[in-house]
Amino acid sequence: MSSSRREFLMSSGALGLAGLLGGVAPFGRAAHAAGAIKVGLLLPASGTYAPLGEAIRRGAELYVKSKGGALAGRAIEFTALDDESAPPKAAELTNKLIFGEKVDVLMGTVHSGVAAAMVKIAREAGVTTLVPNAGADAITGGLCAPNVFRTSFANGQVGEATAKAMLAGGVKEAITCTWRYAAGEEMVAGFKRVFEAGGGKVVKDIALPFPDVEFQSALAEIAAAKPQAVYSFFAGGGAAKFIKDFAGAGLKDKVQLWGPGFLTDGVEQAVGAAGDGVKTVLHYADGLTNPEDAAFRKAFQAAYGVAPDVYAVQGWDAMHVLDVGLTAVGGDVAKKDALHAAMAGASFASPRGPFAFSANRNPKQTFYLRELKGGKNVLLGVAAEGLADVGKGCKA
Ligand code: BEZ
């Protein structure tokens, strides 16, 4: 892929939003010349996770737009690179943003493998870093650093919350089925730790290479084993295909399909009726009743013509955390210790509910039990309240 294809300045989003902003300071090169804060986005713009990257970018841009295009009086300029969810490309692209583009703030990404490589560089460089999705446990575990903040979840954390909900729902036996890379492996490990401690039995683990979507042999294994439930992590295009293939294989009414909510978020329309009845657990849901979510949904729908998903919320909250930090330092990004201390202490009302970090700068949060019905991840209840990431090995 050519570098011009990979490198896409957020001009379309920026100009579109600038138009909407009317008289207020727009994003873009002119704003940068006048002292804009430069935010480098490392996100997938191609491949199975492209829609997730787009939702994160939209959420982040919408937050800035809602503040008139500036945070703490400083215009925000976004510069983006397509990471293609390809870990081998992560170091080069991260270096390009930090040392080439000289971004003030780095934000990325979706894929755990790409994010872990990015964070290894970012923590050494000391650049203010926001992780708006990737759940790699190490990011807020052994790789944690005072300049690295995650506004999403840790893989083990969401696995744990899903296990609690499945046990509470009477599931005693499951097969796990996922992609074989950090996100799938850690969401399965967190799930098994709690599910097995609670008396559940995992009878088989199935893993496919990322981003493989040839599910037929996995589904044949599931059909032959006839487990009570399947616990599955897939996301983006892969999740949509898995749900449709699961139903197509005749398993929908025979085996319960569960998973972390990435299985159904953002793919509700794509899966249609094949997804009805899939139960998931996530730190976001359709049908939350807090006023921040109502306002966020209205603004997102008006700006982009689609409903937001969890990825959009994580992008929005990343900018909110940055806003809290910048406000504390009067917009002076160079005051890193004070900026990072204020970001670590950020506590606000998010569309997902109350937002605050644990000591390792990963959200301590409520996980909701949802069921996909008629194209919505309908809220059924709370799966885990105030659940923190284990943060194993975090010393900073
Ligand atoms: C991950 O790689 O960490 C991930 C990707 C998509 C959804 C959730 C997690």
Boltz pocket constraint, residues with backbone or C-beta under 6 A from the ligand:
constraints:
  - pocket:
      binder: B
      contacts: [[A, 52], [A, 110], [A, 111], [A, 112], [A, 113], [A, 133], [A, 134], [A, 135], [A, 136], [A, 183], [A, 235], [A, 262]]
      max_distance: 6.0
